[in-house]
Amino acid sequence: MRAVGVDWVPARPRAGADLGEVAGLVDVQVRFVRRLMFGAGDPGPGPGDGLLERLDIPVVNRQWPSFRVGAVVRNPVFPPEWRSAACSTMLPADARRVVGRWRWWHGEVGEFNRAVPAGFKTHAPRPAAASDAWVEDFFAWVTPWLDEEYGLYVWC
């Protein structure tokens, strides 16, 4: 049984899948998830099973490997627009680019906040150690999947 929540699952287009079709279904799913999470009322139609049928999702110990999107969505180090955009399915190239940007930002804000006196900080303060551990665990979890050319599917 899976706890209710929103997770990322490693995924990539299946061999032979029409990449334009997959990208279109990803766009539908991204809009659906954002309306579901941040909008009011009925989120409307989602992509149905069409997207899942076109994705290769690995199975580890008889389940999909997953990681909570909250590691980024709830981390105040990241700008608000990045946190809300994190609730998205990302194809492999997009996932590598976006996760690389998150990793860079997380490191830079941490370095900035350690080096600048408190009264001069212009970025969000470094969150509590538990929050840092969560996002660092996410980076450790996602790196091998990105190296294997997987993207991230938002599963909710």
URQUIBEL-V15429 format. One record per backbone hydrogen bond with DSSP energy under -0.5 kcal/mol. NH is the residue of the N-H (numbers start at 1). CO is the residue of the C=O. If there is no record, write none. Layout:
# URQUIBEL-V15429
nh;co
NH;CO
NH;CO
This chain:
# URQUIBEL-V15429
nh;co
7;5
7;155
8;67
9;153
10;65
11;151
12;56
14;54
17;14
19;17
22;18
23;19
24;20
25;21
26;22
27;23
28;24
29;25
30;26
31;27
32;28
33;29
34;30
35;31
36;32
37;33
38;34
39;34
39;35
50;47
53;49
54;50
54;51
55;52
56;12
57;55
60;63
63;60
67;8
69;6
71;68
72;69
73;69
74;70
75;72
76;74
78;75
82;79
83;79
84;80
85;81
86;82
87;84
88;86
90;152
95;91
96;92
97;93
98;94
99;95
100;96
101;97
102;98
103;99
104;100
105;101
106;102
107;103
108;104
109;105
110;106
111;107
112;108
113;109
114;110
115;111
116;112
120;117
121;118
131;128
132;128
133;129
134;130
135;131
136;132
137;133
138;134
139;135
140;136
141;137
142;138
143;139
144;140
145;141
146;142
147;143
148;144
149;146
150;145
151;11
152;90
153;9
155;7
155;153
156;154
